Amino acid sequence: MINIPPFVQNLVPYKAGKPIDELAREKKLSKIVKLASAENPLGPSPKAVEAIKKGVLGLNRYTDPASYDLVQAIAQKYHVQPNHIICGHGTDSLLAYIVSAFTTEDDEIITSEGTFIGIYVTIRKTGRKLIQVPMKNHGFDLAKILHAISDKTRMIYLANPNNPTGTMINREELEAFMEQVPKHIMVILDEAYTAYANGNPEYPNGVRYDYENMVVTRTFSKAYGLAGLRIGFAVGPDKVIEALYKVKLPFEPNLLAQQAAIAALDDEEFLKKSIELNKKSLAILYECFNENNILHVETSTNFILTLMPTEEFARDFANECLNRGLIVRHVDTFGISNGIRINSGTIEETEFATGIIGEVYQLLKEKNKTKNI
Ligand SMILES: Cc1ncc(COP(=O)(O)O)c(C=O)c1O
C-alpha cells in the first residue's frame, strides 16, 4: 500500500473560476460572461498570436532551457542583468520552485490572510508551515508580519497589488519593511498585476530594487492576455536565480510560450489598450457598486473585491449570478468568506454584469430583510 503523507492527504485541489463551457452545459444559457479569473477580456496580445503561428513549425525541437532570447528581451525592457532573470511556466510554477529551493519542511513561511490562494496551496503541498497574519484595511499588515518573524521563518510572501483585495503596498512602506527584514529571510514580491498599478507614482515596481533577499515574480497571464499559455518570470539576485535553474524543469517554459512572451513584451499598443479598457470598465463597476450600496475595496488591479453582508449572502450572490449567466468569484477559499471578486470585462461584458449584479444584490437584500442585514 502506498503511503500518502498527511500534508498531501489534507490538501484540497485548486478550484479555479468556473469555466464558461461548463456553465453553458449545466444551465443551457445562451449568453455567459466570465469575470471570475482576472483575465484580459481583449484576448491575447495580437503580436503574441502571430509569434505562436510562426513558432508552431519549430515544435519538433526541444526548447532552450535558459529561454535565452526571452531573458534578453526582459533584461532590456526592465534594465536588469540577464543572470538575474529566470522564466517559468507561469508565476504558479516559479512560486513552487522558490518555496522548494529555499525552504525545508521545518521552516515557516509568513504571509497574510486574504491573499493569493496559489501561495497557500504551494506552501501546504510542500509540507512547509504556513503562518497567516490578519489583514489591515484589506491589505498586508507589514508591521504584524515583522512581528510574526520567528527563528524558523525563512520566507515571506507579499502580493503587490494583492489578489483578491486589490490593495497596494506603496514604495515607502515596502522600503521600510525591507530594511527591517533579516537578510536570511527571503521576501517574494508577487507582481502579477503590476501593469495596472504602474501608473501610480507610489507603486514600488519591484524589479527596480536589488535587495539581496528579494525575488520578484511577474506574469504574462494578465495584461498581456496569455493566461492559457503559462508563462512568467522571476527577477532576483544572481545566486537565487542560479539555484532556481537547478530545480526548474529543463524545458520549461515551452517554445511557444517563450516566443509569444517576446512578442508580447514588444506589444506596447495592446498593453496600453488593455490598461485603458480596464480603467473604463472599473469605473462602470464602481458606479454600480455605489448605486447599489455594495461595499467594496479600492483597487490597483483589474478586479474589485466586494464585501457581502455575510458568507451565506456571498454564496447566494455568486449562485444567483451564475443562474443569469455571470460568473464571479466567491473568494472564501482565499480566506475572505463574504468576498466576491469581480474583474473588468469589455464595456459590453461589464454592462451586462452590472445589470445582473444590481438585480441580484437587491433581490437578496429583500430576501434577507427580516435578518436585518
Ligand atoms: C497574485 C497572483 N500571483 C500569481 C498568479 C498566477 O499567475 P500565473 O498565471 O502566471 O501562474 C495570480 C493569478 O491569478 C495572482 O493573482
Ligand as a Chemical Component Dictionary entry (heavy atoms), coordinates in Angstrom:
data_LIG
# 
_chem_comp.id                   LIG 
_chem_comp.type                 NON-POLYMER 
_chem_comp.pdbx_formal_charge   0 
_chem_comp.three_letter_code    LIG 
# 
loop_
_chem_comp_atom.comp_id 
_chem_comp_atom.atom_id 
_chem_comp_atom.alt_atom_id 
_chem_comp_atom.type_symbol 
_chem_comp_atom.charge 
_chem_comp_atom.model_Cartn_x 
_chem_comp_atom.model_Cartn_y 
_chem_comp_atom.model_Cartn_z 
_chem_comp_atom.pdbx_ordinal 
LIG C1 C1 C 0 -1.181 37.394 -7.148  1  
LIG C2 C2 C 0 -1.126 36.350 -8.218  2  
LIG N1 N1 N 0 0.035  35.729 -8.463  3  
LIG C3 C3 C 0 0.134  34.804 -9.406  4  
LIG C4 C4 C 0 -0.941 34.434 -10.173 5  
LIG C5 C5 C 0 -0.792 33.337 -11.171 6  
LIG O1 O1 O 0 -0.081 33.758 -12.254 7  
LIG P1 P1 P 0 0.262  32.711 -13.403 8  
LIG O2 O2 O 0 -0.915 32.639 -14.307 9  
LIG O3 O3 O 0 1.461  33.332 -14.051 10 
LIG O4 O4 O 0 0.596  31.406 -12.764 11 
LIG C6 C6 C 0 -2.155 35.042 -9.985  12 
LIG C7 C7 C 0 -3.314 34.615 -10.782 13 
LIG O5 O5 O 0 -4.439 34.848 -10.537 14 
LIG C8 C8 C 0 -2.258 36.021 -8.978  15 
LIG O6 O6 O 0 -3.417 36.608 -8.706  16 
# 
loop_
_chem_comp_bond.comp_id 
_chem_comp_bond.atom_id_1 
_chem_comp_bond.atom_id_2 
_chem_comp_bond.value_order 
_chem_comp_bond.pdbx_ordinal 
LIG C1 C2 SING 1  
LIG C2 N1 SING 2  
LIG C2 C8 DOUB 3  
LIG N1 C3 DOUB 4  
LIG C3 C4 SING 5  
LIG C4 C5 SING 6  
LIG C4 C6 DOUB 7  
LIG C5 O1 SING 8  
LIG O1 P1 SING 9  
LIG P1 O2 DOUB 10 
LIG P1 O3 SING 11 
LIG P1 O4 SING 12 
LIG C6 C7 SING 13 
LIG C6 C8 SING 14 
LIG C7 O5 DOUB 15 
LIG C8 O6 SING 16 
# 
